[in-house]
Amino acid sequence: MNQLIATGGQQLGLAILRLALGAMWLAHALLKLLVFTLPGTAGYFDSIGLPGALAYPVFALEVAGGAALLVGIYPRQVALLLTPILLAAAWVHMPNGWVHTSAGGGWEYPLFLALVSVAYWLMGDGAFCLRRSGHLCPAPV
């Protein structure tokens, strides 16, 4: 069994965590698309010293990663692979202060999500997800 945690409640808890992370990634991507627009996001990236063109693959990774987490396709690996985006967001928001409600957004929220993503990766897939083999992950016991 590939799961590190075997009880039904823990498997269900991991599934809830995976769904919350997936929804967060989709919301974060949609913010770039619908509120700031992708050209606006690229302009922001330029303004902080990152290549503006990087906004487009970041958006694509956030959408694909969020969807993969929601349906459970390689969820642990996806959570870990998306973590550098969160760490970069924490770095970008570092000058704004700790609290994310600070002007320009603080860095506690992206750092928290990065740590939760790593914790999820360490704990296991959880219930109700698709795995590498294409079989359903175990349902809670």
C-alpha positions as CSV (number, residue, x, y, z in Angstrom):
1,M,0.0,0.0,0.0
2,N,1.4,3.4,-1.1
3,Q,-0.4,5.3,1.6
4,L,1.5,6.2,4.7
5,I,-1.7,6.8,6.7
6,A,-4.2,4.0,6.7
7,T,-7.3,5.0,8.8
8,G,-10.5,6.0,7.0
9,G,-10.7,9.3,8.8
10,Q,-7.2,10.3,7.9
11,Q,-7.7,9.2,4.3
12,L,-10.8,11.4,4.1
13,G,-9.0,14.3,5.7
14,L,-6.2,14.0,3.1
15,A,-8.9,14.0,0.4
16,I,-10.4,17.2,1.8
17,L,-7.0,18.8,2.0
18,R,-6.3,17.9,-1.6
19,L,-9.6,19.4,-2.8
20,A,-8.9,22.6,-0.8
21,L,-5.4,22.9,-2.4
22,G,-6.8,22.2,-5.8
23,A,-9.5,24.9,-5.4
24,M,-7.0,27.4,-4.1
25,W,-4.7,26.8,-7.2
26,L,-7.7,27.3,-9.6
27,A,-8.8,30.4,-7.7
28,H,-5.2,31.8,-7.8
29,A,-5.0,31.2,-11.6
30,L,-8.4,32.7,-12.2
31,L,-7.4,35.8,-10.3
32,K,-4.6,36.2,-12.8
33,L,-6.9,35.7,-15.8
34,L,-10.1,37.4,-14.8
35,V,-9.0,40.2,-12.4
36,F,-5.5,41.2,-13.3
37,T,-5.6,39.7,-16.9
38,L,-2.7,37.7,-18.2
39,P,-1.1,40.8,-19.9
40,G,-1.5,42.7,-16.6
41,T,0.1,39.8,-14.7
42,A,3.0,39.8,-17.2
43,G,3.4,43.5,-16.6
44,Y,3.5,42.9,-12.8
45,F,6.1,40.2,-13.2
46,D,8.2,42.7,-15.3
47,S,7.7,45.3,-12.6
48,I,9.2,43.1,-9.9
49,G,12.1,42.0,-12.0
50,L,10.8,38.6,-13.3
51,P,10.4,38.0,-17.0
52,G,6.9,39.0,-18.0
53,A,6.6,36.0,-20.3
54,L,6.9,33.8,-17.2
55,A,3.3,34.8,-16.2
56,Y,1.8,32.5,-18.9
57,P,3.5,29.2,-17.9
58,V,2.8,30.0,-14.3
59,F,-0.9,30.5,-15.1
60,A,-0.9,27.2,-17.1
61,L,0.8,25.3,-14.2
62,E,-1.7,26.7,-11.7
63,V,-4.7,25.7,-13.8
64,A,-3.3,22.2,-14.7
65,G,-2.0,21.6,-11.2
66,G,-5.3,22.7,-9.6
67,A,-7.3,20.5,-11.9
68,A,-4.9,17.6,-11.2
69,L,-5.3,18.0,-7.5
70,L,-9.1,18.2,-7.7
71,V,-9.4,14.9,-9.6
72,G,-6.4,13.3,-7.9
73,I,-4.0,12.7,-10.8
74,Y,-0.5,12.4,-9.2
75,P,-1.7,14.6,-6.4
76,R,1.3,14.3,-4.1
77,Q,3.7,15.0,-6.9
78,V,1.7,17.9,-8.2
79,A,1.5,19.5,-4.8
80,L,5.3,19.2,-4.4
81,L,5.9,20.5,-8.0
82,L,3.7,23.6,-7.4
83,T,5.5,24.5,-4.2
84,P,8.2,26.6,-5.8
85,I,5.5,28.9,-7.2
86,L,4.2,29.5,-3.7
87,L,7.7,30.1,-2.4
88,A,8.3,32.6,-5.2
89,A,5.0,34.3,-4.2
90,A,6.1,34.5,-0.6
91,W,9.5,36.0,-1.7
92,V,7.7,38.6,-3.9
93,H,5.4,39.6,-1.1
94,M,8.2,39.6,1.6
95,P,8.7,43.4,1.5
96,N,5.0,44.0,2.1
97,G,5.1,42.4,5.6
98,W,3.9,39.2,7.2
99,V,0.1,39.6,7.0
100,H,-1.5,38.9,3.6
101,T,-4.0,41.7,4.1
102,S,-1.1,44.2,4.1
103,A,-1.0,46.6,1.1
104,G,0.3,44.5,-1.8
105,G,-0.3,41.3,0.2
106,G,2.0,39.8,2.8
107,W,3.9,36.6,2.7
108,E,2.2,34.4,5.4
109,Y,-0.5,32.9,3.1
110,P,1.8,31.7,0.3
111,L,4.3,30.4,2.8
112,F,1.5,28.6,4.7
113,L,0.2,27.0,1.5
114,A,3.8,25.9,0.5
115,L,4.2,24.2,3.9
116,V,0.8,22.6,3.6
117,S,1.7,21.3,0.1
118,V,4.9,19.8,1.4
119,A,3.0,18.2,4.4
120,Y,0.4,16.8,2.0
121,W,3.2,15.3,-0.2
122,L,4.7,13.7,2.9
123,M,1.4,12.2,4.1
124,G,-0.1,10.6,1.1
125,D,-2.8,10.8,-1.6
126,G,-5.9,10.3,0.5
127,A,-9.2,8.9,-0.6
128,F,-11.1,9.3,-3.9
129,C,-8.3,10.2,-6.3
130,L,-6.9,8.7,-9.4
131,R,-3.4,7.2,-9.2
132,R,-0.6,6.5,-11.5
133,S,-2.1,3.1,-12.3
134,G,-5.4,4.6,-13.2
135,H,-7.2,2.8,-10.4
136,L,-9.1,4.7,-7.8
137,C,-7.3,5.4,-4.6
138,P,-8.8,3.6,-1.6
139,A,-12.0,4.9,-0.2
140,P,-12.1,5.7,3.5
141,V,-12.6,2.6,5.7
